[in-house]
Amino acid sequence: MTFDESSRLAVFVVLAGAALGLGPLSAQEALPATSSPELPPPAADRLIASLEPAHAALVAEVLERNPDLARLRALASASAARAPQVRALPDPMASLTAFAL
């Protein structure tokens, strides 16, 4: 199997997305308070599904040969499934403005 430019680009995009946390990670995004137990598929999975079959097979092989990516994806999905932290409401503030008439 030869690597042409589109194959290299597809592999780069998937690996860069996985490394940057664009897949299941996105833990920086706040989950809604009433989040459903079913999470949407990670962005990396959606990207792989949208690739041509030859590219998808190549990406699947790269992911299969790199156990660190699988570990990072599992860690990211676990952190996304974790319940959000309870936060306090902001302190109430009162103000008064007087105008001279």
N, C-alpha and C positions, 0 to 999 in steps of 0.2 A: 504494500500500500504506500503510495507516494503522498507526500504532504504538499498540496498546492496552497496558494494564498488564502483561499476561502476556508480550507480546513484549518490552517494555522490561526486564522482570525476567529473561527468558531471555538477552537480550543482555548485561545487566549481569553475570549469574552467569558466563557464559562468559568475558567479558573480564576480570572480576575474578579468575577462576581462572587465566587465562593470565598475568595480570600478577603474581599472587602465586606463580606457579610450581607450581600444583597440577596442571598438565598434565604434560608429559614431564619437567619439571625435577626436582623432588623429589630433587635431588642430595644433599641433606642426609641422606637415608635411606641407610643402608649397604647395599650389595649383598651378597648371600651369597657366600661364597668360591667356591662351585661354581655360579655363575650361568650360566644357559643363554644361548647367543648370541641367542635369540629373546626380545625384551623385550615385555611386555604393551603393549597400546595405551595411549597417554597418557590421563589422566583427562579432558582436554578433548575428545578424540575420542569417548570413551565417553559423555560428556554430550551432545555434538552428536548422536550416534546415537540417544540416548534421547528427543530432542525430537520434537515433532509436526512434520510435513513443512513447514508454513508457517514455524515458528520455525527449523527447521534451515536452510531456504533463506535466511532473514534473517541468521542467524549466519554462514553460509558467505559471504554477500555482504560482511558486515562484515569478516570475516577476509581476504577477497580484496582489499578496498580498503585494508587496513592492512598494508603490507609490514613494519613493525616487529614485528608479532606473529609473522609467519612467520619473521623472523630470530631472534626470541627462542625460538621453538619449536625451530628447527634447532639453535641453540646449546645449548638444554636437552637435546635428545636426544643431541647429541654428548657432552655432559658426563656423561650417564647411561650412555652406552655405553663411556666411558673405564674402563680397568682401575682398580680401587681401589688406593690407595697401600699399600705394604708398611709395616707398623708393627712395632715391637719389643714383645716381651712385657714386662709390668711387672717391675720389679726384684724379685728374690726377697727375702723378709724372713723372719728367724727371730726367735722370741721364746721366752722361758723364764719361767715363772711358778712360784714356790716358795711353798708353803703350810706354815705351821707347824702341826704336828699335836699 
